[in-house]
Amino acid sequence: MAGMGKRLRPHTLTIPKPLLPIAGKTIVQRLVEDIANVSEEKIEEIAFVIGNFGDEVELRLKKIATDIGAVPKIYYQDEALGTAHAILCAKDSLHGKTIVAFSDTLFQADFSLDEKQDGIIWVKQIDDPTAFGVVKLNNDNIITDFVEKPEEFISDLAIIGIYYFKDGNYLREELEYVIDNNIRDKGEYQLTTALENMKQKGTLFTAAPVTDWLDCGNKDATVLTNQRILEINKEQCSNEDREGGEIIEPCYIGNNVKFSNSVIGPYVSIGDNTIIEDSQINNSIIQANSRIQSAHLTNSMIGNYVEYSGNGKENGESHVSIGDYSTIE
């Protein structure tokens, strides 16, 4: 999670993308919990590969690990040199049974991780595979080919960015080989290069299909993911009218949120201590300690400590993306 999250600016100017909230929990916390739910064995250690995000961010990440009983480790990637390089930054943690996950990906899956397998790669069947790495399978669900962004149809099973390896030491050796021999694809060191080398040496990778692949790459995708998480997990407040506000399920409403003459929902997440007045809001994420007045919002993201005054409910919906500590009137 060392990237700068440029496609989600201005929200990532003050916080790394994986710590943005989705329905009341950060993206990376949800990812950790989802992986823990499919793992048969207890997760002993979680290694976060990050940029220079500061002490406060590191403390929040460490708490995510300790909350599930795991030991946290922090590693740094100072230069974006590809996925193989990023994973190898955590080489001291690459031993034993290992799960690798890209931290802007959420998923829903109905399976338990079979840790006896050599390796498992999470995949999702998609309509347009040309923008993704894909895999081909034989009749035994064994991966026979890895293809990066195929121009012609090879497979519609996209790699979503979560992997299991029975032997983390072996993975580390293959990543070191890629980098030591300067083997680059599109200018970067790619994990798929190491996967192909491992396959050629006899490692059997199987595919694990997910029912939902939820992207948090940009504002629109993140708002859509918030909607889907609310639908799946039913983390919602009561549909009863609150004092000064009507709530249309599903929604997530944080602590000490106050409403006045407002309609909220469906598919809205609101952080702690936020005030909503004379507004109608649906399909949006509003973070903590903000104040929204006279707004008619949809497909919107508003950060922390924002003061936003809109054009009133009668003037049509607005689509906005406003970063932390902003004032807009």
N, C-alpha and C positions, 0 to 999 in steps of 0.2 A: 504493500500500500504506500509506496514511496512517490507515486505520481502527484502532479500538481492539480489534477482535476480541472483542467482549463475549460472543458465543455460545461462545467457546472458553475462557473463564475457568474455572479459575484459571491455565491454562497461559500465557495472554497477559498476565498481570500483570507478568511480568519480561522478556518478549521479544515482539516483534511476531509475529503469526500466520505470515507468510510465512517466518520463520526457524525454525519448528518442523520437526523432522526427520521424513521419511517414508522408511523403509527405508534409513537412513544418509545421506540428503542432505536439505537443507532444501527446503521447498516451492518457494521462489523460484529456487533453483539448478536444480531439475528443470525448472521452467517455462522458464528461460533456455535450458537445453540442448535442450529439446524444440523451441523455436522455431528455434534455430540449426540443428537437424537438418532442418527443412523449408524453410529459406531457401536459395535458390540462391546468393546472394551473401554474402560475409562481413559479419557485423554489425560496424559501425564504432564505434557508441556505444550505451550503455545508460543511460537516464535513470530513476532511481528517484524516485517521488513519495511522500514519507513524512511522518510526523509528527515530533515532537521525540523521537527514539528514543535519542539519545546517540551519542558518538563510536565506541564499540565496535561498535554495530550498523552504522554507516555504513562502517566499515572492512571489515566482513564483506561488505557489499553490493558495495563497490568491488572486492573480491577476486573475487567471482563474475563481474564484468564482465571484469576483466583476465585471468582464467583462460581465457576464450575469445578473448582478443586484442582486446577492445573497450575503449574509453575510458569510464570511469564518470562520471556526473553525478548529483548529488543535488539534488532540489528539495523544497520543503516546502509542504504544504497544512495551514494552521492551523485551518481551519474546514470541516466537512463540508457542502459546498454542491452536491454532485452530481457525476456522472461527467464532465460537460463541464468543470466548474470544475477538477476534479482533473487532467485531462489538460492543460488550459491552464496549469496551474502550471509545466509543463515546456515552455513556449512557445519558449524559446530552442533547444530540441532538435527542434522540429517543422519539419523541412525535409527535402526529398528523400524517398526511400522510407522509410516509417515503419510499424512494427508497434506496436499498442497492446494491452496485455494486463492484465487484472485478476489480481492476484497470488495469489488463493486458488483458482485454477482450474488443474488439470492435465488433460492430454488425451493421447490416442494417435491418430495419424492416419497414413494411408498415402497421402501425396501430397507433391509438391514445390510450393512456393509459386510461382505464375506471376506474376512481378513486372511483366509487361506489362499486367496488368489495372488498371483505374482503382482498384478497391477490392475486397477480399475479406473476407467475414465468416464466421467459423467457426460451424458450427451442428451440433446433434445432435437427431435425432428422438427425442421423448419421449412418454410415455403421457399425462401431464397438463400441458398447456402453460399453464394459467391463472396460474401464478406467475412466468412468465418473459416477456421480450420475444421475439416470434417474427417470422419473415419469411415472406412468400409469394413463390413463384417462378413465372416463366413457363416455357415449354417449352425455352428456351435457357439455363436456370439463372441468369437475371437476376432480381434481387430487385425485385419490384413494390410491396411494401408492408412497412412496419415497424409492428408492433402491440405495444403494451406491456401485458402481463398481460391477454389477451383473456378476457372473461367468457363469450363464445360461441365455438365452434370457428372459428378462422380458418386455423390452420396448426399442425402439430405439430413444426415445425422451430424449436427454441429457440436463441437467440443465447447462446453460452457465455462471451463476454467477451474474445474475441481478434479483432483487426481488422488488415487491411493497407490502407494508403493509398499510392498511387503518388506523391502530392504532399502532403507534410506541411505545406507553406506554405498550401495551399488549406484543409486541415483546420483549421489555426490561425485563418485568417480566418473560417471558419464558426463556430468555437467562440467567437471574440470577438464575432461578431454576436449569438449567442444571449445572451451575458452582458451586452453593452452595451445590448441592448434588453429586458433583464430578462424573457426568455421562460422561464418555469418550468413544469415538469410535476410535480405532486404536491409542490410547494414547492421543487424543486431544479432545477438546470440539467442537462439530460440530453443525453448523447451522441446518443441516437436522434433528438433534435430537429435536430441538425446533420446527421445522416445523411439525414434526410428532405429537408432543404433542399438538400443536395448532389444527391440523386436528382432532385428537381424541376428542377434546373438542368442535368440531362443526365448526371451521373455514373452509370456502370454498375457496380453492385455485384453480384458473383457470390457464390455460397455454396460453402463448402468443408466437406464433412461429416467429422466425426471418428468414429472407431469407439468411443472411450471418452471420457466426460466425467466427471472425477473431482473431487468437491467436497471441500473442507476447511473447511466452514463451522462445524461443531460437533464435539463429541467423537466421536459415533457415526459421522458421515460421514468423519472423518479416519481412524479405525480401519479403516473399510471401504476407504478409499483405500489405506491401507498394505497391506491384504490384496491388493488388485488390482495394485498396483505390484510386489509380491513375485511374484505369478503371472506378470505380463507380462515382467519383466526378469530373473527368476531370480537376483536378488542374494541368494544363499542360502549358508549354511554347509554343510559336509559333513553327510550324514545319519549318519555314524558317531558312535558314542557318544563324547562327550568325557569327560575325567576328571571324574567326579561328576555327569554329566548326559547325558540322551538328547535329541537334537535331531531333531524331526520337520519335514522340509522342507515348504514353503519358509520360511526365516527369514533375517534379517540379524542377525549377531552382530558387535559392534564389537571393538576391540582391548582386550586384557587383561580380558576378561570371565571370571568364575570361577563355576563351578557346584558344588553339593554336593547329592547325592540329589534331583535335580530333573528334570522332563520339560518341555521347551520346544518349543512349536509345535503345530500349524502356524500360520503367519501372525503371527510375533512379530518385532519389531525391538527390539534391545537396544543401547544406547549404550556408549561406552568406559568401562572401569573399574568396571562394575557387577557386583555379587555377588548370585547367586541361590542360596538355601539352602532345602532341604526344601519345594520348591514345584512346582506344576504350572501352567503359563501357556500360554494359546493366544490367538490373535487380539487382540494387545495391542501397545502401544508403551511401552517403558520407556527413558527417556533415560539420560544419563551419570552416573557417580559415585553411583549409588544402591545400596541394599542391601534386598533383598526376602527375607523369611523366612516360612516356614510359610504360604504363600499359595496359593490356588487361584483364579486370575484368568482372566477372559475379557472381551472387549469393554472393555478398560481402557486408560487413559493415565496414566502416572506420569512426573513431571518429573525434573529434575536434583537431585542431592544430597538424595534422599528416603530416609528410613528407614521401612520399612513391614513390620509384622509382622501376619500374618493369623490366621485361625482353623484353619489346617491343611487339608491336602488332603482329609481325610475329611469335612469339614463343608460340602461343596458349593461351587459357583462364586460368586465375587464380581465385581461390576461396579463399578470404582472410577475416579475421576478426581481425581488428586492433583497439586497444583502444586509448583514448585521449593521446596527448603529446608523440607520438611515432615517431621514425625515423627509416625507413627501406630502405636500398639501395641494 
